Amino acid sequence: KELPLSDPGRIDRDFWERFRTLSFEEIHRIRRLISELVNLAAPMMSDPSEAPLGEVIRSMIDLTEKEAEKRGVTVQSSEEEGLPPVRIDIQKIKQALLNLLLNAFQATPQGGTIEIIARTAHRGNQGRTVQLIVKDNGAGIPEENQDRLFDPFFTTREPGEGVGLGLTICHQIMEEHGGEVEVKSQRGGGTEVILSFALS
């Protein structure tokens, strides 16, 4: 009824444009879900190489530029001068960073800021590490939920906003790299996720 091809003037073009946009968004969401499930169930073999984290950060900022604009969020980055390269599977670390950025976009209100920081730090028995940090100024994570953050399919998002695999996959990727992931958050105080890579 909506497509009377014999009388194109009767087509509700606004409706079909909205329908087309929604269809593409949902197809993208389904593809992302399938990709996350595949990565979780059957991790790909790592292909590590020495890489500067600054390049990874810049490529992910470029990739998510449109999403940031759509949500009215500013993404800032900073990199410690002379930061040593780390031995990583570049594609997997890009996936981990993308997951963290998508979480941050969902948590950050319009007009808010997301920071991506690359720096060195000392972490107990790990010694000197390189850290990749994603920090937002959103609503934060309630304390009662923080013990479950890495559980598969745990999410506090509305239906359709996420399936609770982003942090699970980040944790898995960091374990494969012999690194660590830590989440610091408090209600109303934003969230900071720290990926730590040991230096050889």
Secondary structure, DSSP 8 states (H G I E B T S, - for coil): ----TT-GGG--HHHHHHHHHHHHHHHHHHHHHHHHHHHHHS------EEE-HHHHHHHHHHHTHHHHHHHT-EEEEEE-TT---EEE-HHHHHHHHHHHHHHHHHHS-TT-EEEEEEEEEE-GGG-EEEEEEEEE-SS---GGGGGGTTSTT---S-TTS--S-HHHHHHHHHHHTT-EEEEEE-TTS-EEEEEEEE--
